[in-house]
């Protein structure tokens, strides 16, 4: 995250902080607070650490400093400033990424026939969007401490690819290691989230959507979403990972999360945990907890092969198929949630005509 933060500091935040909290305010700050603001690495004029140490103490300079770089009461390496900056940047980026990718999927990939499914909720898309947009800032606040640890050098993230330390082969293998590690971690956490007490407290809001649209991808209880993201942050604390790769993978994970909720069943792949497998999870609750592959579900005895009808364009949206799904789903739902159901089923009538 030091790459992201340095970019925004250079092109935006240095100016914002210099205008909202200028260094001239130092004379009005109590002496006992001054060391906290400067973090004992500079002074209140905003002088940064030497170039060899980098703006954040660990990263190299990527952009030239301007007249605003040292003009704030809070220098770049101040933890409070880093926290505020990262919360703002990540929240806005999270909103934009979620809404843009989900909207693209909705317009060009998502099969809107799902609006006619008997277990589609009344105003479901707007409910999904509302829950996701409110959950993302809370998930960000919970996540930012991991980014701060990275900024302080408490991770194995690196920048340069070289033969001696991190070669090209290692660079590409890290993608495989990351996906396998996080797939296992999410599987274990996801199964834990289905323990009855944990499910009721945290995970049930995401299972409100028995059939999903792309907008359901981030429609979590925020603590649920945070727990399922933990493997992504634990991995670079334990294993080497290129900083650029980390940003690419972080973005890919969000794309993938939307894709497995879009209801477009491209192939019945026995290895990849795609949209069909995840549809099974939402319909039948206790199966297919994995994120990227079916490996851990197979090893853990929780794999359920998607119904063959899902891969037939006419059968997957027939009333007969939906009635069979509901019959099987209701049995499991009653076991997981009890017979009380606060869902209100229906559809967006203005969209119904488009899918008939």
C-alpha positions in Angstrom: 0.0 0.0 0.0 3.0 2.3 0.2 2.9 2.6 -3.6 -0.7 3.7 -3.5 -0.3 6.1 -0.7 2.8 7.7 -2.2 0.9 8.3 -5.5 -2.0 9.9 -3.7 0.2 11.9 -1.4 2.1 13.3 -4.4 -0.9 14.1 -6.6 -3.5 15.1 -4.0 -3.1 14.5 -0.3 0.1 16.6 0.3 -1.9 19.6 -0.9 -5.0 18.7 1.1 -3.1 18.2 4.3 -1.0 21.4 3.8 -4.2 23.4 3.5 -6.3 21.7 6.2 -3.5 21.1 8.7 -0.6 23.5 7.8 2.7 23.2 9.6 2.1 26.8 11.0 -0.4 25.3 13.5 2.6 23.7 15.3 2.8 26.7 17.6 -0.7 26.0 18.8 -0.1 22.3 19.6 0.6 21.4 23.2 4.2 20.2 23.8 3.1 16.8 25.0 1.3 16.1 21.7 4.1 17.2 19.4 6.2 14.0 19.7 3.0 12.0 18.9 2.3 14.0 15.7 5.9 13.9 14.5 6.3 10.2 15.5 9.8 11.0 16.6 11.0 10.9 13.0 11.1 14.5 12.1 9.7 17.8 13.3 6.4 19.7 12.9 7.6 21.5 9.8 7.0 18.2 8.0 10.6 17.4 7.1 10.6 13.8 5.9 13.0 11.0 6.6 16.1 10.7 4.4 15.6 9.5 0.9 17.5 6.2 1.6 14.8 5.3 4.1 11.9 6.3 1.9 8.9 8.5 2.5 7.3 5.9 4.7 10.5 4.6 6.2 10.7 1.5 4.0 9.6 2.4 0.4 11.7 4.1 -2.3 10.5 7.4 -3.7 8.5 7.0 -6.9 7.4 10.6 -7.4 9.1 13.9 -7.0 8.3 15.9 -3.8 6.6 19.3 -4.2 6.4 22.4 -2.1 3.4 20.8 -0.3 5.2 17.6 0.8 6.6 19.1 4.0 4.0 21.8 4.6 1.6 20.0 6.9 1.4 19.5 10.6 1.0 15.8 9.9 4.0 14.6 7.8 3.6 11.7 5.5 5.0 9.1 7.9 2.6 10.1 10.7 0.4 7.1 11.5 -2.7 9.1 12.1 -2.4 10.7 8.7 -1.7 7.3 7.1 -4.7 5.9 8.8 -7.0 8.7 7.6 -5.6 8.6 4.1 -5.9 4.8 3.7 -9.4 4.8 5.0 -10.4 7.5 2.5 -8.6 6.0 -0.5 -9.6 2.4 0.1 -13.3 3.2 0.8 -13.6 5.2 -2.4 -11.7 2.6 -4.4 -13.8 -0.1 -2.8 -17.0 1.6 -3.8 -15.9 2.4 -7.3 -14.5 -1.1 -7.9 -17.6 -2.8 -6.5 -20.1 -0.7 -8.3 -18.3 -0.6 -11.7 -17.5 -4.3 -11.9 -21.0 -5.3 -10.6 -22.7 -2.9 -13.0 -20.6 -4.2 -16.0 -21.5 -7.8 -15.1 -25.2 -6.7 -14.7 -25.3 -5.1 -18.1 -23.3 -7.5 -20.2 -23.2 -10.9 -18.4 -25.9 -11.4 -15.8 -29.0 -13.3 -16.9 -31.9 -11.2 -15.9 -34.3 -14.1 -16.0 -33.4 -14.6 -12.4 -35.8 -11.8 -11.6 -38.6 -14.3 -12.2 -37.2 -16.9 -9.8 -39.7 -17.5 -7.0 -37.0 -16.9 -4.4 -35.9 -13.6 -5.7 -36.6 -10.9 -3.2 -38.7 -7.8 -3.6 -36.3 -4.9 -4.5 -33.4 -7.3 -4.0 -30.8 -5.4 -6.1 -31.4 -2.1 -4.2 -31.1 -4.0 -0.9 -27.9 -5.6 -2.0 -26.4 -2.3 -3.1 -27.5 -0.6 0.1 -25.9 -3.3 2.3 -22.7 -3.4 0.3 -22.2 0.3 0.2 -22.7 0.6 3.9 -20.5 -2.4 4.7 -17.5 -1.4 2.7 -16.4 1.6 4.8 -16.6 -0.5 8.0 -14.6 -3.4 6.4 -12.0 -0.8 5.3 -11.6 0.6 8.9 -11.1 -3.0 10.2 -8.6 -3.7 7.4 -6.4 -0.6 7.5 -4.4 -1.7 10.5 -3.0 -4.5 8.3 -2.0 -1.9 5.7 -0.3 0.2 8.5 1.7 -2.9 9.5 2.9 -3.2 5.9 3.8 0.5 5.8 5.9 0.0 8.9 7.8 -2.9 7.3 6.1 -5.7 9.1 5.5 -7.8 6.0 7.4 -9.7 3.4 6.3 -7.5 0.5 9.1 -6.4 -1.8 9.5 -4.3 -4.9 12.5 -5.3 -7.0 12.8 -8.5 -9.0 16.4 -9.7 -9.1 18.1 -13.0 -9.6 19.7 -13.0 -6.1 16.6 -12.5 -4.0 13.3 -12.6 -5.9 13.7 -13.9 -9.5 11.1 -14.0 -12.3 10.2 -17.7 -11.6 9.5 -16.8 -8.0 7.5 -13.8 -9.1 5.0 -15.9 -11.1 4.9 -18.8 -8.5 3.8 -16.3 -5.9 0.4 -16.0 -7.7 -0.1 -19.7 -7.4 1.0 -19.7 -3.7 -1.3 -16.8 -2.9 -4.4 -18.3 -4.5 -3.8 -21.7 -2.9 -3.1 -20.2 0.6 -6.1 -17.9 0.5 -8.4 -20.5 -1.0 -7.6 -22.8 2.0 -8.0 -19.9 4.5 -11.3 -18.7 3.2 -12.6 -22.3 3.1 -11.9 -22.7 6.8 -13.2 -19.3 7.7 -16.3 -19.8 5.6 -17.1 -23.1 7.3 -16.6 -21.4 10.7 -19.1 -18.7 9.6 -21.6 -21.4 9.1 -21.4 -22.6 12.7 -25.0 -21.9 14.0 -24.2 -19.1 16.4 -21.6 -17.4 14.1 -24.0 -17.8 11.2 -26.8 -16.1 13.0 -24.6 -13.3 14.2 -22.6 -12.6 11.1 -23.1 -14.6 8.0 -26.9 -14.8 7.7 -27.2 -11.3 6.1 -25.2 -12.6 3.1 -27.5 -15.6 2.8 -30.5 -13.5 2.7 -29.9 -13.7 -1.1 -31.0 -17.2 -2.0 -30.5 -16.4 -5.7 -28.0 -13.7 -6.4 -27.2 -10.8 -8.7 -23.7 -9.3 -9.1 -24.5 -6.7 -6.5 -24.8 -9.4 -3.9 -21.0 -10.0 -4.1 -20.1 -7.5 -1.4 -23.5 -7.4 0.4 -22.1 -8.8 3.7 -22.2 -8.0 7.3 -19.0 -5.9 7.5 -17.4 -8.2 10.1 -18.2 -11.2 8.0 -16.6 -9.6 5.0 -13.5 -8.7 7.1 -13.1 -12.2 8.4 -13.2 -13.6 4.9 -10.6 -11.1 3.7 -8.1 -12.1 6.5 -6.1 -14.7 4.4 -5.3 -11.9 1.9 -3.6 -9.9 4.6 -2.0 -12.7 6.5 -0.3 -14.1 3.4 2.2 -11.2 2.8 3.0 -11.2 6.5 4.3 -14.8 6.2 5.5 -15.2 2.6 7.3 -13.0 0.0 5.0 -11.2 -2.4 5.8 -8.5 -4.9 4.0 -5.2 -4.1 2.6 -4.7 -7.6 1.4 -8.3 -7.6 -0.3 -7.6 -4.3 -2.3 -4.8 -5.8 -3.1 -6.9 -8.9 -4.3 -9.8 -6.7 -6.2 -7.5 -4.4 -8.1 -6.2 -7.4 -8.6 -9.6 -9.0 -10.1 -11.0 -5.8 -12.8 -8.3 -6.0 -13.5 -9.2 -9.7 -13.7 -12.8 -8.8 -16.2 -12.2 -6.0 -18.5 -10.4 -8.4 -18.1 -13.1 -11.0 -19.2 -16.0 -8.8 -22.4 -14.1 -8.0 -23.4 -13.2 -11.5 -25.4 -16.4 -12.3 -23.6 -17.0 -15.6 -22.6 -20.7 -15.7 -19.9 -20.9 -18.3 -18.6 -24.4 -17.6 -19.1 -27.3 -15.2 -15.4 -27.3 -14.3 -14.5 -29.9 -11.7 -11.6 -27.8 -10.3 -12.7 -24.2 -10.5 -15.2 -22.9 -8.0 -17.2 -20.8 -10.4 -20.6 -19.2 -10.4 -22.4 -22.5 -10.6 -20.7 -23.8 -7.5 -21.4 -20.6 -5.6 -25.0 -20.7 -6.7 -25.2 -24.1 -5.0 -23.8 -22.6 -1.9 -26.5 -19.8 -1.8 -29.3 -22.3 -2.6 -28.3 -25.2 -0.4 -26.2 -23.4 2.3 -23.9 -26.2 3.6 -21.9 -26.9 0.4 -19.1 -25.3 -1.7 -17.5 -23.0 0.8 -14.3 -22.5 -1.4 -13.4 -19.3 -3.1 -11.3 -20.3 -6.2 -11.2 -24.1 -6.4 -13.2 -27.1 -5.3 -10.1 -28.7 -3.7 -10.8 -28.0 -0.1 -14.6 -28.8 -0.4 -13.7 -32.2 -1.8 -11.1 -32.8 0.9 -13.6 -31.5 3.6 -16.6 -33.5 2.3 -18.6 -30.4 1.5 -18.5 -30.4 -2.3 -21.8 -30.6 -4.1 -21.8 -30.8 -7.9 -24.0 -28.2 -9.5 -27.3 -29.4 -11.0 -26.9 -30.2 -14.7 -29.9 -28.0 -15.5 -27.8 -24.9 -14.6 -25.7 -25.4 -17.8 -28.7 -25.7 -20.1 -29.9 -22.2 -21.1 -33.6 -23.2 -21.3 -33.8 -25.6 -18.4 -31.9 -23.3 -15.9 -34.7 -20.8 -15.9 -37.7 -23.1 -16.3 -40.4 -23.2 -13.7 -39.9 -26.9 -13.2 -36.2 -26.4 -12.5 -36.9 -23.6 -10.0 -39.6 -25.7 -8.3 -37.2 -28.5 -7.8 -34.5 -26.1 -6.4 -37.0 -24.7 -4.0 -38.1 -28.1 -2.8 -34.6 -29.1 -2.0 -33.6 -25.7 -0.7 -36.4 -25.3 1.8 -35.5 -28.5 3.6 -31.9 -27.3 4.1 -33.0 -23.7 4.9 -35.3 -24.9 7.6 -32.4 -26.9 9.2 -30.0 -23.9 9.0 -32.4 -21.0 9.8 -35.5 -22.6 11.2 -39.0 -22.2 9.7 -39.2 -18.4 10.4 -38.4 -16.5 7.2 -38.3 -12.7 7.2 -37.6 -12.5 3.5 -40.1 -10.8 1.3 -40.2 -12.4 -2.2 -41.1 -10.5 -5.3 -39.5 -8.8 -8.3 -38.8 -5.4 -9.8 -41.9 -5.3 -12.0 -40.4 -2.7 -14.4 -37.7 -5.2 -15.3 -39.9 -8.2 -15.5 -41.1 -7.5 -19.0 -37.5 -7.4 -20.3 -36.9 -11.0 -19.4 -40.1 -12.6 -20.6 
